[in-house]
Amino acid sequence: RMADELGITEKVIFTDSVLKIEEVIAATDILISTSLYEGCPNVVMEAMACGVPVIATRVGGTSELIKDCVNGFLVEVKDFQKIAYFSKALLSDHALRERMGKEASEYIHVNFNSTLLWARTRDVYEKELNAKRVRLGKKIIL
């Protein structure tokens, strides 16, 4: 209804359930995340992994994912003018979208790949188990 009221229905695709979301994400030009608060947003990581440049509010872990003006753009919460400005810049400059998308994809694949995430998770558990072992005076074998 809102798309119709705004006169943009021909520019918006409404879908039912999607089985291969990575195909949908990869087919988009940009992703805009306007969260007021956030942890480390999966949708931003997924878009970046698919080579889609992101414009996002500077909240939570988003600032750890996006290197401003390198692999995406960060804006302050509710700064709609900058969101519009960066949207226009990305949508009107194919080379900029390609460069930022490539940077985004490389950043995610290097820093958030499954091997690295598993190693980081294992390290956290080992540290906690070893600390507990020291406190209890018991030997814990991993």
TORTORBA-76162 format. One record per atom (N, C-alpha, C): x, y, z; residue in three letters. Coordinates in steps of 0.02 Angstrom, whole numbers, padded with zeros to 5 digits, always signed. Layout:
<atoms>
XYZALA/...
</atoms>
This chain:
<atoms>
+00041-00059+00000ARG/+00000+00000+00000ARG/+00044+00063+00000ARG/+00097+00063+00042MET/+00141+00122+00046MET/+00176+00134-00021MET/+00199+00080-00052ALA/+00233+00087-00117ALA/+00185+00118-00168ALA/+00122+00098-00165ASP/+00072+00126-00210ASP/+00061+00200-00195ASP/+00056+00218-00131GLU/+00047+00287-00112GLU/+00106+00331-00132GLU/+00166+00302-00131LEU/+00226+00339-00150LEU/+00238+00339-00225LEU/+00198+00300-00261GLY/+00205+00297-00334GLY/+00267+00260-00357GLY/+00288+00209-00318ILE/+00350+00174-00336ILE/+00339+00099-00345ILE/+00277+00077-00353THR/+00263+00006-00359THR/+00300-00028-00417THR/+00312+00009-00471GLU/+00347-00020-00528GLU/+00422-00029-00514GLU/+00446+00000-00460LYS/+00517-00005-00443LYS/+00530-00051-00384LYS/+00477-00080-00357VAL/+00483-00123-00297VAL/+00460-00193-00316VAL/+00497-00242-00293ILE/+00478-00312-00304ILE/+00456-00342-00238ILE/+00395-00367-00236PHE/+00369-00399-00177PHE/+00371-00474-00189PHE/+00401-00511-00143THR/+00409-00583-00152THR/+00375-00622-00097THR/+00362-00685-00112ASP/+00341-00731-00060ASP/+00405-00757-00028ASP/+00403-00816+00000SER/+00464-00842+00031SER/+00517-00853-00023SER/+00579-00844-00004VAL/+00635-00850-00050VAL/+00681-00904-00025VAL/+00696-00953-00067LEU/+00739-01008-00046LEU/+00813-00991-00053LEU/+00830-00953-00104LYS/+00901-00937-00115LYS/+00910-00861-00108LYS/+00909-00839-00046ILE/+00913-00767-00032ILE/+00977-00736-00059ILE/+01032-00775-00062GLU/+01094-00747-00089GLU/+01086-00725-00161GLU/+01043-00758-00199GLU/+01030-00738-00268GLU/+00993-00672-00271GLU/+00946-00663-00225VAL/+00908-00601-00222VAL/+00954-00544-00200VAL/+00994-00555-00149ILE/+01039-00503-00124ILE/+01089-00485-00179ILE/+01118-00534-00212ALA/+01168-00521-00264ALA/+01138-00482-00323ALA/+01073-00486-00332ALA/+01041-00451-00388ALA/+01024-00378-00371ALA/+01036-00358-00309THR/+01021-00289-00289THR/+01081-00244-00303THR/+01068-00180-00310ASP/+01121-00132-00322ASP/+01153-00107-00258ASP/+01112-00094-00208ILE/+01137-00071-00143ILE/+01091-00098-00088ILE/+01117-00098-00027LEU/+01076-00114+00031LEU/+01079-00055+00078LEU/+01022-00034+00103ILE/+01019+00021+00151ILE/+00992-00007+00217ILE/+01031+00002+00270SER/+01010-00020+00337SER/+01005+00042+00381SER/+00945+00057+00403THR/+00933+00118+00443THR/+00916+00102+00516THR/+00948+00051+00542SER/+00935+00031+00611SER/+00949+00087+00661SER/+00908+00089+00713LEU/+00919+00136+00768LEU/+00970+00107+00818LEU/+00971+00041+00823TYR/+01019+00005+00864TYR/+01030-00063+00831TYR/+01086-00093+00845GLU/+01104-00154+00809GLU/+01157-00191+00847GLU/+01162-00256+00835GLY/+01218-00296+00859GLY/+01269-00296+00802GLY/+01280-00355+00775CYS/+01320-00362+00715CYS/+01273-00390+00662CYS/+01245-00347+00620PRO/+01189-00366+00577PRO/+01206-00415+00522PRO/+01173-00473+00523ASN/+01184-00524+00472ASN/+01168-00497+00403ASN/+01114-00459+00396VAL/+01095-00435+00329VAL/+01149-00392+00298VAL/+01184-00354+00338VAL/+01239-00313+00313VAL/+01297-00358+00291VAL/+01314-00408+00333MET/+01367-00455+00315MET/+01349-00495+00252MET/+01286-00516+00247GLU/+01265-00554+00188GLU/+01269-00513+00125GLU/+01247-00451+00128ALA/+01251-00407+00069ALA/+01323-00396+00049ALA/+01365-00381+00098MET/+01436-00370+00084MET/+01468-00432+00054MET/+01452-00490+00081ALA/+01481-00553+00055ALA/+01461-00564-00018ALA/+01401-00540-00036CYS/+01377-00547-00105CYS/+01402-00491-00150CYS/+01443-00446-00123GLY/+01471-00392-00164GLY/+01424-00333-00173GLY/+01378-00325-00126VAL/+01330-00269-00129VAL/+01353-00215-00081VAL/+01366-00154-00105PRO/+01386-00101-00060PRO/+01328-00081-00013PRO/+01346-00062+00047VAL/+01296-00048+00099VAL/+01301+00024+00123VAL/+01244+00054+00133ILE/+01238+00117+00169ILE/+01203+00099+00234ILE/+01234+00115+00291ALA/+01206+00094+00355ALA/+01217+00147+00408ALA/+01173+00145+00457THR/+01181+00190+00514THR/+01239+00166+00557THR/+01273+00213+00587ARG/+01333+00200+00628ARG/+01309+00178+00698ARG/+01287+00115+00702VAL/+01263+00088+00766VAL/+01291+00018+00776VAL/+01301+00000+00838GLY/+01323-00067+00856GLY/+01384-00090+00817GLY/+01382-00152+00795GLY/+01438-00182+00759GLY/+01443-00162+00686GLY/+01396-00123+00662THR/+01398-00102+00592THR/+01462-00065+00577THR/+01485-00025+00624SER/+01547+00013+00614SER/+01608-00032+00609SER/+01603-00092+00636GLU/+01659-00140+00630GLU/+01659-00174+00562GLU/+01602-00176+00529LEU/+01597-00208+00464LEU/+01612-00161+00406LEU/+01585-00101+00411ILE/+01592-00053+00356ILE/+01649-00005+00370ILE/+01695-00003+00323LYS/+01748+00047+00325LYS/+01723+00104+00281LYS/+01705+00158+00315ASP/+01670+00214+00282ASP/+01707+00238+00220ASP/+01671+00243+00166CYS/+01695+00267+00101CYS/+01743+00218+00067CYS/+01751+00158+00096VAL/+01794+00107+00066VAL/+01751+00049+00041VAL/+01715+00017+00086ASN/+01672-00039+00066ASN/+01598-00025+00079ASN/+01582+00037+00092GLY/+01513+00057+00105GLY/+01514+00127+00135GLY/+01455+00149+00155PHE/+01450+00216+00186PHE/+01415+00210+00254PHE/+01440+00246+00303LEU/+01409+00250+00368LEU/+01378+00319+00377LEU/+01318+00321+00405VAL/+01284+00384+00419VAL/+01258+00383+00490VAL/+01246+00442+00516GLU/+01217+00446+00584GLU/+01143+00426+00580GLU/+01117+00402+00636VAL/+01047+00382+00639VAL/+01002+00440+00617VAL/+00954+00424+00575LYS/+00904+00471+00549LYS/+00933+00526+00504LYS/+00993+00517+00479ASP/+01021+00567+00433ASP/+00999+00549+00362ASP/+00936+00563+00348PHE/+00906+00543+00284PHE/+00936+00580+00224PHE/+00961+00639+00235GLN/+00993+00676+00180GLN/+01056+00640+00157GLN/+01097+00616+00203LYS/+01157+00580+00183LYS/+01140+00512+00153LYS/+01089+00480+00179ILE/+01067+00416+00150ILE/+01047+00427+00077ILE/+01008+00480+00064ALA/+00987+00495-00004ALA/+01047+00514-00047ALA/+01093+00553-00020TYR/+01153+00574-00057TYR/+01195+00514-00078TYR/+01209+00469-00030PHE/+01251+00411-00045PHE/+01214+00362-00091PHE/+01148+00357-00082SER/+01109+00314-00127SER/+01115+00337-00198SER/+01106+00403-00208LYS/+01111+00431-00275LYS/+01182+00421-00303LYS/+01232+00431-00261ALA/+01302+00422-00284ALA/+01313+00350-00307ALA/+01291+00301-00268LEU/+01302+00231-00286LEU/+01261+00211-00347LEU/+01198+00233-00349LEU/+01155+00212-00403LEU/+01173+00244-00470LEU/+01206+00301-00467SER/+01224+00335-00530SER/+01296+00321-00552SER/+01334+00284-00512ASP/+01404+00272-00529ASP/+01419+00197-00524ASP/+01414+00163-00581HIS/+01424+00091-00584HIS/+01494+00071-00558HIS/+01544+00110-00578ALA/+01613+00094-00557ALA/+01621+00099-00481ALA/+01590+00148-00450LEU/+01592+00155-00377LEU/+01559+00095-00344LEU/+01499+00076-00370ARG/+01464+00017-00342ARG/+01508-00045-00348ARG/+01538-00055-00406GLU/+01580-00114-00417GLU/+01640-00114-00369GLU/+01674-00057-00363ARG/+01732-00052-00319ARG/+01714-00065-00247ARG/+01661-00032-00223MET/+01641-00041-00153MET/+01616-00112-00141MET/+01579-00139-00189GLY/+01554-00207-00182GLY/+01610-00257-00178GLY/+01662-00248-00219LYS/+01720-00293-00217LYS/+01756-00287-00150LYS/+01766-00225-00127GLU/+01799-00214-00062GLU/+01758-00247-00006GLU/+01692-00240-00009ALA/+01649-00268+00042ALA/+01654-00344+00043ALA/+01650-00374-00016SER/+01654-00447-00020SER/+01721-00473+00005SER/+01774-00442-00015GLU/+01841-00463+00007GLU/+01847-00456+00083GLU/+01823-00402+00110TYR/+01828-00390+00183TYR/+01791-00446+00222TYR/+01731-00461+00200ILE/+01692-00513+00236ILE/+01725-00581+00228ILE/+01746-00598+00167HIS/+01776-00664+00156HIS/+01842-00673+00192HIS/+01880-00620+00202VAL/+01943-00625+00238VAL/+01932-00626+00314VAL/+01887-00583+00338ASN/+01880-00574+00411ASN/+01824-00613+00444ASN/+01778-00641+00405PHE/+01721-00675+00435PHE/+01708-00743+00401PHE/+01760-00775+00376ASN/+01751-00840+00345ASN/+01741-00893+00399ASN/+01713-00950+00381SER/+01694-01000+00430SER/+01754-01028+00468SER/+01811-01036+00434THR/+01871-01061+00468THR/+01893-01014+00523THR/+01895-00950+00507LEU/+01916-00900+00555LEU/+01866-00894+00613LEU/+01802-00895+00597LEU/+01751-00890+00650LEU/+01753-00950+00696LEU/+01764-01010+00667TRP/+01770-01069+00709TRP/+01830-01063+00755TRP/+01886-01041+00729ALA/+01947-01034+00770ALA/+01936-00984+00826ALA/+01903-00929+00811ARG/+01889-00879+00863ARG/+01843-00907+00917ARG/+01793-00943+00896THR/+01746-00973+00944THR/+01782-01025+00987THR/+01822-01067+00956ARG/+01861-01117+00993ARG/+01907-01083+01044ARG/+01939-01029+01023ASP/+01985-00993+01068ASP/+01949-00966+01130ASP/+01888-00941+01120VAL/+01849-00916+01177VAL/+01834-00973+01226VAL/+01812-01030+01200TYR/+01797-01087+01243TYR/+01860-01113+01278TYR/+01915-01118+01242GLU/+01976-01141+01273GLU/+01999-01095+01329GLU/+01994-01030+01317LYS/+02014-00982+01369LYS/+01970-00990+01431LYS/+01905-00996+01421GLU/+01860-01004+01479GLU/+01872-01071+01514GLU/+01881-01124+01476LEU/+01893-01189+01507LEU/+01959-01189+01546LEU/+02010-01160+01518ASN/+02075-01157+01553ASN/+02070-01115+01616ASN/+02033-01061+01613ALA/+02024-01019+01673ALA/+01987-01058+01727ALA/+01937-01096+01705LYS/+01899-01137+01753LYS/+01945-01192+01782LYS/+01986-01222+01739ARG/+02032-01275+01762ARG/+02079-01247+01816ARG/+02105-01188+01805VAL/+02150-01157+01853VAL/+02113-01145+01919VAL/+02052-01119+01914ARG/+02013-01106+01975ARG/+01997-01170+02013ARG/+01982-01224+01977LEU/+01962-01287+02008LEU/+02022-01333+02021LEU/+02079-01318+01993GLY/+02137-01360+02001GLY/+02131-01426+01965GLY/+02090-01428+01912LYS/+02080-01490+01874LYS/+02109-01482+01805LYS/+02126-01538+01776LYS/+02152-01536+01708LYS/+02095-01550+01659LYS/+02088-01506+01612ILE/+02036-01514+01561ILE/+02072-01524+01494ILE/+02055-01579+01461ILE/+02087-01594+01396ILE/+02035-01579+01342ILE/+02056-01541+01293LEU/+02012-01524+01237LEU/+02022-01570+01179LEU/
</atoms>
